[in-house]
Each structure stands twice: as structure tokens, then as C-alpha cells.
Amino acid sequence: MNPETTLIKTVHTNAEWVNLADETVLKVVKKDKLMKFDENTYVKLVDSSFHNGEIEVKMLSRLLPDAPDFARGFIGIAFRINEEDTAFESFYVRPTNGRVTDPIRKNRAVQYFSYPDYTFEYFRNLEITDFEGPADIGLDEWITLKTVINGATAKFYLNDLTEPVLIVEQMKLGADARGEVGLFVDIGTEGFFKDLKITAVD
């Protein structure tokens, strides 16, 4: 992933290529709708039509100086994004929750959601905990995310773990959804991405 070969479209974000520790990486910050969660706030990879396969990326999250108290360093991916940016699946992490002692926050380090109807707030209000879980992660460190998608099932892996940190067996948009891939950030995050690999099998 580099500025010369990667075509991107910003959706409610600002994005720029920057130098971080002598590497060229993509920096993404949420721009609009600043007080709402789990919305279409990502950089979209142009012409990255995706249905089944693998998505892998390295990502690093920092809190912005003006981040609100509830900011968690939200960073992740969106996939199967439709052309209108009105529906997609997503997986993201909350690095500030990764190593806390509070058991409730600790179990909320990773999150799946489906836009527009099935946000984390929807799951929380119904006390559904199937779409979040723990992970040993933190701010200001590179986190490798790998997603393996087949039909309505998605498995999400972090770093060198051989077991997924989360498995979603019935994604909300269904087995036939198809669309582009995006790099997702949310409130209070300064996000950095590199080494994106998309392996589509159909």
C-alpha cells in the first residue's frame, strides 16, 4: 500500500500519506458526525470489490489531543461496502480496553458491527455480547488484523494468534453481500495503516 498505486476515497474522514518511523503509512482521522458511533467513517479502497477471501492490514492507533473521555482508539476495517456507502460490515478494536483490569471493559476490546442497523449500541441495548471480546492490545503499537470471510461467516485474528479473537457466524448483511474494502476509524482516533493485503477468492 503506497501513494503511487493505492487509489482511495475518503468517506467522512481526512486522510494523508505520512512518514512514521521511516515508513510511508496512511493516516486517517474522522472528520464528520463527530458525536455518533459506528457510522460510515473510513477510507475506501477504490475498485476493491470483495465478497469472500482474506483481508490483512497492520494498524496503529493513537488518541487525538482533543479526544473525548469515552474515546478508546477505535480502529479497524470495513468490508463489503456498497456503492452508496449506506451498508457495510465492520470489525474494529478498542486498544485502551485491551489491558485494563475492569472485566467489563476488558471484554470489549474487539467489536463486530453491521451498518446501518446493527451497531454496538444496538447490541449493548439488547445485552447481546456475541459480537465483542477481549484482546491483548494497546495504543501506539502496530496491530496486525487478519479477516477470513466465507459467505456469512467471518473470523478475525490479531497479531500472531492462531485462534481467532472473534467469530461471527451470521453476518447481518448475509452471505451474498459484496463491495469495497475500507480502513475504519471512529471518534478520537488518529489511525495509521500499512501493509494492506486483499486476497479475494471470488
VOZARO-721970 format. One record per residue (C-alpha): residue number from 1; chain; x, y negated, z. Coordinates in Angstrom, 3 decimals, padded with zeros to 6 digits. Example, Ala and Ser with C-alpha at 12.3 -4.5 7.8 and 13.67 -1.06 7.14 Angstrom:
2
<doza num="1" chaine="A" x="012.300" y="004.500" z="007.800"/>
<doza num="2" chaine="A" x="013.670" y="001.060" z="007.140"/>
//
This chain:
202
<doza num="1" chaine="A" x="000.000" y="000.000" z="000.000"/>
<doza num="2" chaine="A" x="001.662" y="-003.194" z="-001.176"/>
<doza num="3" chaine="A" x="000.642" y="-006.628" z="-002.502"/>
<doza num="4" chaine="A" x="001.554" y="-005.831" z="-006.102"/>
<doza num="5" chaine="A" x="-000.530" y="-002.678" z="-006.546"/>
<doza num="6" chaine="A" x="-003.334" y="-002.921" z="-003.971"/>
<doza num="7" chaine="A" x="-006.461" y="-004.796" z="-005.037"/>
<doza num="8" chaine="A" x="-008.566" y="-005.897" z="-002.092"/>
<doza num="9" chaine="A" x="-011.822" y="-007.710" z="-001.433"/>
<doza num="10" chaine="A" x="-012.376" y="-009.409" z="001.911"/>
<doza num="11" chaine="A" x="-015.806" y="-008.985" z="003.496"/>
<doza num="12" chaine="A" x="-016.370" y="-011.305" z="006.474"/>
<doza num="13" chaine="A" x="-012.623" y="-011.220" z="007.122"/>
<doza num="14" chaine="A" x="-009.435" y="-013.076" z="006.341"/>
<doza num="15" chaine="A" x="-006.539" y="-011.001" z="005.028"/>
<doza num="16" chaine="A" x="-002.925" y="-011.689" z="004.108"/>
<doza num="17" chaine="A" x="000.251" y="-009.764" z="003.480"/>
<doza num="18" chaine="A" x="002.783" y="-010.462" z="006.235"/>
<doza num="19" chaine="A" x="006.188" y="-009.307" z="007.379"/>
<doza num="20" chaine="A" x="006.100" y="-007.321" z="010.612"/>
<doza num="21" chaine="A" x="009.350" y="-005.782" z="011.888"/>
<doza num="22" chaine="A" x="010.851" y="-005.992" z="008.387"/>
<doza num="23" chaine="A" x="007.870" y="-004.280" z="006.759"/>
<doza num="24" chaine="A" x="005.222" y="-005.757" z="004.478"/>
<doza num="25" chaine="A" x="001.835" y="-004.959" z="006.010"/>
<doza num="26" chaine="A" x="-001.731" y="-006.173" z="005.587"/>
<doza num="27" chaine="A" x="-003.025" y="-008.418" z="008.362"/>
<doza num="28" chaine="A" x="-006.824" y="-008.558" z="008.792"/>
<doza num="29" chaine="A" x="-008.884" y="-010.765" z="011.129"/>
<doza num="30" chaine="A" x="-012.652" y="-011.011" z="011.418"/>
<doza num="31" chaine="A" x="-013.969" y="-014.309" z="010.055"/>
<doza num="32" chaine="A" x="-017.769" y="-014.469" z="010.222"/>
<doza num="33" chaine="A" x="-020.601" y="-013.367" z="012.527"/>
<doza num="34" chaine="A" x="-018.165" y="-013.546" z="015.393"/>
<doza num="35" chaine="A" x="-020.542" y="-012.561" z="018.200"/>
<doza num="36" chaine="A" x="-022.036" y="-009.443" z="016.628"/>
<doza num="37" chaine="A" x="-020.592" y="-005.926" z="016.746"/>
<doza num="38" chaine="A" x="-020.316" y="-003.091" z="014.247"/>
<doza num="39" chaine="A" x="-021.022" y="-005.033" z="011.089"/>
<doza num="40" chaine="A" x="-019.510" y="-005.189" z="007.606"/>
<doza num="41" chaine="A" x="-016.215" y="-006.800" z="008.630"/>
<doza num="42" chaine="A" x="-013.440" y="-005.201" z="006.619"/>
<doza num="43" chaine="A" x="-011.082" y="-005.474" z="003.689"/>
<doza num="44" chaine="A" x="-012.343" y="-003.254" z="000.897"/>
<doza num="45" chaine="A" x="-010.029" y="-001.392" z="-001.459"/>
<doza num="46" chaine="A" x="-011.299" y="-002.234" z="-004.934"/>
<doza num="47" chaine="A" x="-012.296" y="000.775" z="-007.075"/>
<doza num="48" chaine="A" x="-011.600" y="003.234" z="-004.245"/>
<doza num="49" chaine="A" x="-014.644" y="005.392" z="-004.973"/>
<doza num="50" chaine="A" x="-014.732" y="008.078" z="-002.301"/>
<doza num="51" chaine="A" x="-017.006" y="010.984" z="-001.406"/>
<doza num="52" chaine="A" x="-015.026" y="013.896" z="000.058"/>
<doza num="53" chaine="A" x="-011.365" y="014.232" z="000.942"/>
<doza num="54" chaine="A" x="-008.879" y="012.606" z="003.311"/>
<doza num="55" chaine="A" x="-008.117" y="009.044" z="004.312"/>
<doza num="56" chaine="A" x="-004.959" y="008.301" z="006.279"/>
<doza num="57" chaine="A" x="-003.621" y="004.959" z="007.459"/>
<doza num="58" chaine="A" x="-001.323" y="003.503" z="010.082"/>
<doza num="59" chaine="A" x="-002.791" y="000.634" z="012.062"/>
<doza num="60" chaine="A" x="-001.678" y="-001.673" z="014.858"/>
<doza num="61" chaine="A" x="-003.955" y="-003.855" z="016.947"/>
<doza num="62" chaine="A" x="-003.333" y="-006.984" z="018.967"/>
<doza num="63" chaine="A" x="-005.735" y="-009.267" z="020.803"/>
<doza num="64" chaine="A" x="-006.106" y="-012.758" z="019.386"/>
<doza num="65" chaine="A" x="-005.284" y="-015.638" z="021.770"/>
<doza num="66" chaine="A" x="-008.967" y="-016.636" z="021.850"/>
<doza num="67" chaine="A" x="-010.310" y="-013.081" z="022.145"/>
<doza num="68" chaine="A" x="-013.324" y="-012.808" z="024.478"/>
<doza num="69" chaine="A" x="-013.112" y="-010.744" z="027.663"/>
<doza num="70" chaine="A" x="-015.017" y="-007.879" z="026.069"/>
<doza num="71" chaine="A" x="-012.564" y="-007.545" z="023.160"/>
<doza num="72" chaine="A" x="-010.937" y="-004.111" z="023.004"/>
<doza num="73" chaine="A" x="-008.645" y="-004.401" z="019.996"/>
<doza num="74" chaine="A" x="-011.225" y="-002.820" z="017.680"/>
<doza num="75" chaine="A" x="-009.547" y="-001.441" z="014.537"/>
<doza num="76" chaine="A" x="-010.284" y="001.393" z="012.120"/>
<doza num="77" chaine="A" x="-011.704" y="002.313" z="008.747"/>
<doza num="78" chaine="A" x="-014.957" y="002.068" z="006.833"/>
<doza num="79" chaine="A" x="-015.771" y="004.518" z="004.056"/>
<doza num="80" chaine="A" x="-018.469" y="005.391" z="001.555"/>
<doza num="81" chaine="A" x="-019.186" y="001.653" z="001.375"/>
<doza num="82" chaine="A" x="-021.942" y="000.837" z="-001.096"/>
<doza num="83" chaine="A" x="-021.557" y="-001.879" z="-003.739"/>
<doza num="84" chaine="A" x="-023.675" y="-004.375" z="-001.816"/>
<doza num="85" chaine="A" x="-021.730" y="-003.925" z="001.454"/>
<doza num="86" chaine="A" x="-025.014" y="-003.102" z="003.171"/>
<doza num="87" chaine="A" x="-024.308" y="000.528" z="004.116"/>
<doza num="88" chaine="A" x="-021.216" y="002.478" z="005.124"/>
<doza num="89" chaine="A" x="-019.763" y="004.941" z="007.630"/>
<doza num="90" chaine="A" x="-017.034" y="003.888" z="010.064"/>
<doza num="91" chaine="A" x="-014.598" y="005.126" z="012.674"/>
<doza num="92" chaine="A" x="-012.600" y="002.793" z="014.894"/>
<doza num="93" chaine="A" x="-010.570" y="002.791" z="018.092"/>
<doza num="94" chaine="A" x="-010.542" y="000.613" z="021.204"/>
<doza num="95" chaine="A" x="-006.861" y="000.576" z="022.217"/>
<doza num="96" chaine="A" x="-007.435" y="-001.258" z="025.505"/>
<doza num="97" chaine="A" x="-009.590" y="001.661" z="026.680"/>
<doza num="98" chaine="A" x="-007.026" y="004.330" z="025.909"/>
<doza num="99" chaine="A" x="-005.093" y="004.399" z="029.191"/>
<doza num="100" chaine="A" x="-007.401" y="002.820" z="031.753"/>
<doza num="101" chaine="A" x="-008.368" y="004.615" z="034.961"/>
<doza num="102" chaine="A" x="-012.067" y="003.779" z="034.657"/>
<doza num="103" chaine="A" x="-013.554" y="007.078" z="033.371"/>
<doza num="104" chaine="A" x="-016.408" y="005.397" z="031.516"/>
<doza num="105" chaine="A" x="-014.150" y="003.050" z="029.556"/>
<doza num="106" chaine="A" x="-011.599" y="005.811" z="029.041"/>
<doza num="107" chaine="A" x="-014.201" y="007.921" z="027.272"/>
<doza num="108" chaine="A" x="-014.915" y="005.034" z="024.890"/>
<doza num="109" chaine="A" x="-011.522" y="004.826" z="023.194"/>
<doza num="110" chaine="A" x="-012.816" y="006.075" z="019.825"/>
<doza num="111" chaine="A" x="-016.125" y="005.420" z="018.086"/>
<doza num="112" chaine="A" x="-018.096" y="006.506" z="015.022"/>
<doza num="113" chaine="A" x="-020.943" y="004.359" z="013.736"/>
<doza num="114" chaine="A" x="-023.054" y="004.087" z="010.601"/>
<doza num="115" chaine="A" x="-024.093" y="000.711" z="009.228"/>
<doza num="116" chaine="A" x="-026.625" y="-000.787" z="009.380"/>
<doza num="117" chaine="A" x="-028.834" y="001.198" z="011.766"/>
<doza num="118" chaine="A" x="-026.607" y="003.386" z="013.910"/>
<doza num="119" chaine="A" x="-024.237" y="001.046" z="015.732"/>
<doza num="120" chaine="A" x="-022.514" y="001.786" z="019.021"/>
<doza num="121" chaine="A" x="-025.176" y="-000.369" z="020.711"/>
<doza num="122" chaine="A" x="-027.898" y="001.891" z="019.300"/>
<doza num="123" chaine="A" x="-026.140" y="004.974" z="020.665"/>
<doza num="124" chaine="A" x="-025.499" y="003.336" z="024.043"/>
<doza num="125" chaine="A" x="-029.091" y="002.201" z="024.449"/>
<doza num="126" chaine="A" x="-030.255" y="005.784" z="023.906"/>
<doza num="127" chaine="A" x="-027.432" y="007.149" z="026.094"/>
<doza num="128" chaine="A" x="-026.052" y="009.172" z="023.180"/>
<doza num="129" chaine="A" x="-022.377" y="009.906" z="023.832"/>
<doza num="130" chaine="A" x="-021.686" y="012.306" z="020.948"/>
<doza num="131" chaine="A" x="-020.067" y="009.625" z="018.804"/>
<doza num="132" chaine="A" x="-017.315" y="008.374" z="021.115"/>
<doza num="133" chaine="A" x="-014.479" y="009.901" z="023.103"/>
<doza num="134" chaine="A" x="-011.068" y="009.449" z="024.784"/>
<doza num="135" chaine="A" x="-007.647" y="008.968" z="023.161"/>
<doza num="136" chaine="A" x="-004.123" y="008.217" z="024.366"/>
<doza num="137" chaine="A" x="-003.622" y="004.906" z="022.550"/>
<doza num="138" chaine="A" x="-002.702" y="001.316" z="023.342"/>
<doza num="139" chaine="A" x="-002.363" y="-002.172" z="021.941"/>
<doza num="140" chaine="A" x="000.636" y="-003.280" z="019.869"/>
<doza num="141" chaine="A" x="001.628" y="000.231" z="018.781"/>
<doza num="142" chaine="A" x="001.265" y="001.970" z="015.439"/>
<doza num="143" chaine="A" x="-001.599" y="004.472" z="015.488"/>
<doza num="144" chaine="A" x="-001.942" y="006.973" z="012.666"/>
<doza num="145" chaine="A" x="-005.545" y="007.715" z="011.784"/>
<doza num="146" chaine="A" x="-006.448" y="010.629" z="009.522"/>
<doza num="147" chaine="A" x="-010.014" y="011.364" z="008.483"/>
<doza num="148" chaine="A" x="-011.110" y="014.599" z="006.829"/>
<doza num="149" chaine="A" x="-014.529" y="014.313" z="005.202"/>
<doza num="150" chaine="A" x="-016.646" y="017.059" z="003.692"/>
<doza num="151" chaine="A" x="-020.324" y="016.439" z="002.974"/>
<doza num="152" chaine="A" x="-021.988" y="015.149" z="006.127"/>
<doza num="153" chaine="A" x="-019.080" y="016.229" z="008.355"/>
<doza num="154" chaine="A" x="-016.123" y="014.069" z="009.361"/>
<doza num="155" chaine="A" x="-013.154" y="014.989" z="011.534"/>
<doza num="156" chaine="A" x="-010.990" y="012.217" z="012.947"/>
<doza num="157" chaine="A" x="-007.371" y="012.748" z="014.038"/>
<doza num="158" chaine="A" x="-004.957" y="010.357" z="015.755"/>
<doza num="159" chaine="A" x="-001.162" y="010.380" z="015.639"/>
<doza num="160" chaine="A" x="000.347" y="013.869" z="015.719"/>
<doza num="161" chaine="A" x="-002.575" y="015.672" z="017.340"/>
<doza num="162" chaine="A" x="-003.551" y="018.915" z="015.645"/>
<doza num="163" chaine="A" x="-007.054" y="018.811" z="017.117"/>
<doza num="164" chaine="A" x="-009.491" y="016.051" z="016.139"/>
<doza num="165" chaine="A" x="-010.334" y="013.396" z="018.713"/>
<doza num="166" chaine="A" x="-013.886" y="013.318" z="017.348"/>
<doza num="167" chaine="A" x="-016.011" y="015.482" z="015.059"/>
<doza num="168" chaine="A" x="-019.233" y="014.172" z="013.543"/>
<doza num="169" chaine="A" x="-021.245" y="016.988" z="012.009"/>
<doza num="170" chaine="A" x="-024.147" y="014.956" z="010.675"/>
<doza num="171" chaine="A" x="-023.087" y="011.531" z="009.479"/>
<doza num="172" chaine="A" x="-026.060" y="009.229" z="009.273"/>
<doza num="173" chaine="A" x="-025.843" y="008.337" z="005.576"/>
<doza num="174" chaine="A" x="-025.932" y="012.005" z="004.620"/>
<doza num="175" chaine="A" x="-023.788" y="014.390" z="002.633"/>
<doza num="176" chaine="A" x="-024.195" y="012.678" z="-000.737"/>
<doza num="177" chaine="A" x="-023.155" y="009.131" z="000.179"/>
<doza num="178" chaine="A" x="-020.299" y="007.747" z="-001.903"/>
<doza num="179" chaine="A" x="-018.488" y="004.427" z="-002.012"/>
<doza num="180" chaine="A" x="-015.321" y="002.466" z="-001.432"/>
<doza num="181" chaine="A" x="-012.859" y="002.565" z="001.465"/>
<doza num="182" chaine="A" x="-012.261" y="-000.354" z="003.817"/>
<doza num="183" chaine="A" x="-009.950" y="-001.391" z="006.657"/>
<doza num="184" chaine="A" x="-012.129" y="-002.442" z="009.572"/>
<doza num="185" chaine="A" x="-011.629" y="-004.926" z="012.415"/>
<doza num="186" chaine="A" x="-014.016" y="-006.427" z="014.925"/>
<doza num="187" chaine="A" x="-014.219" y="-009.219" z="017.493"/>
<doza num="188" chaine="A" x="-010.939" y="-010.499" z="018.933"/>
<doza num="189" chaine="A" x="-008.649" y="-008.257" z="016.872"/>
<doza num="190" chaine="A" x="-005.528" y="-009.151" z="014.937"/>
<doza num="191" chaine="A" x="-005.179" y="-005.970" z="012.899"/>
<doza num="192" chaine="A" x="-002.260" y="-004.704" z="010.828"/>
<doza num="193" chaine="A" x="-002.394" y="-001.829" z="008.312"/>
<doza num="194" chaine="A" x="000.193" y="000.094" z="006.293"/>
<doza num="195" chaine="A" x="000.804" y="003.417" z="004.523"/>
<doza num="196" chaine="A" x="-002.760" y="003.936" z="003.351"/>
<doza num="197" chaine="A" x="-003.321" y="007.241" z="001.562"/>
<doza num="198" chaine="A" x="-006.639" y="008.233" z="-000.008"/>
<doza num="199" chaine="A" x="-006.967" y="011.795" z="-001.283"/>
<doza num="200" chaine="A" x="-010.318" y="012.307" z="-002.981"/>
<doza num="201" chaine="A" x="-011.352" y="015.842" z="-003.916"/>
<doza num="202" chaine="A" x="-014.477" y="014.971" z="-005.913"/>
//
